[in-house]
Every structure is written in structure tokens, then in C-alpha cells.
Amino acid sequence: MSLPTVSICTVTRFIRHRFIDILVQLIKKQDYKGKVIEWVIVDGTPDKDTPQGQEQSRLLADKIKQLTTIQGLPPIVFLPNHAKL
């Protein structure tokens, strides 16, 4: 019997991108035996049209780029704040 796909969904806004390193450690400790896991990160910055909002979104995007180089993490799906759903 195959195990179902698991999606880890994280919505971040403002300066919460600082907590992603904690999430990385928690995700790496998971013992789910399924082979299909994905991590969906959504940029929920509400003020995307302000300089502060744009800077926070940029910092989050930079953090996501760093995450793609870390061994032991599932594939990451990043939805920036300007993504059309």
C-alpha cells in the first residue's frame, strides 16, 4: 500500500521569513515514510506595493533560493505575493 502525498503549507508575511530556519530543522526531522512530500511556501505580505512590503518579499524570495541548496528538504513550491492563483 502506498502512502499519500503530503504537502507542508507555510504562509509567511512581514518578517516571518526569519522563522524559516526553524521550520527547516523541523521538516528535516520528519519520519514520514512516503516518498512524495512537498513544501509549499506562500508569500502573504499584504503591503506588496509599499517599499517595506517589496523589501520583505525580496528577503523571502532570497531565503527560498537558499533553501533549494539544502540537502534533506522536500521540493519547494514558492508562490510569491504577485502570483495569480
N, C-alpha and C positions, 0 to 999 in steps of 0.2 A: 504494500500500500504506500503510495507516495504522499508526502506531506504537502499541505497547501503553501502557496506563495505568501510571504509575509512582507508587508510594507510598513516601514517605520516612517511616520509622518511628523515633521517638525516645522512649525510655523514660527518664524522669528521676526522680531520688529525692534526698532530703536537699537539699543546697544546689546541686545541679547546674543548677538553673534559671539560675544565673549564666552558664552557658556557652551559653545560647540565643542571645545576641547574636552569638557566633562562628558558630553554625550558620546564622543569618540571612544573614550575609555569604557563607558557602559555598553556600547554596541559591540566592542571587541570582546567583552566578557560573556556575551550571549552564547548559549549552548544549543541553540535550535539546530536540529539535525537536518532540516531541509536544505536544499541547495539553492533555492530561489528566494533570496531576500533582497529588498531594495530599500534605499533610504531616500525619501522624498523631502526636500527642504524647500519651503515656500518663504519668499521674502514678503513679509506682511507690513513693511514700512508704510505707514499711512500718508506721510507727507512727502511722497516721491518727487513732487515738483518744487520743493524748497531745497536750498543748498544743504541744509543739515540732513534732510531725507536722502538726497542724492549721495552724500558722503557715506551715510550708514549703509545704503545699498551697495555702494562700491566696496566698502570694507567687507561686507558679507560675501560678495562675489569673489573677492580676493581670497577669503577664507575657504570658499568652496574649491577654488583652484588648488590650494594647498592640500585639501583633503584627498583629492584624487591621486596623490602620490603616496598615501599612507597604506601600507600593507595590512591586510586583515579586515578591511572595511568592505561592505557590500557596494554594488554600483550605486552611484548617487544621481538622482534626478533633481535638478535645480530649476525652480520656477521663479525667475526674477519678478520684481514688482510690476514690470511693464508687460508681463506675459499675458496673452489673451487666452482665456480658458474656454 
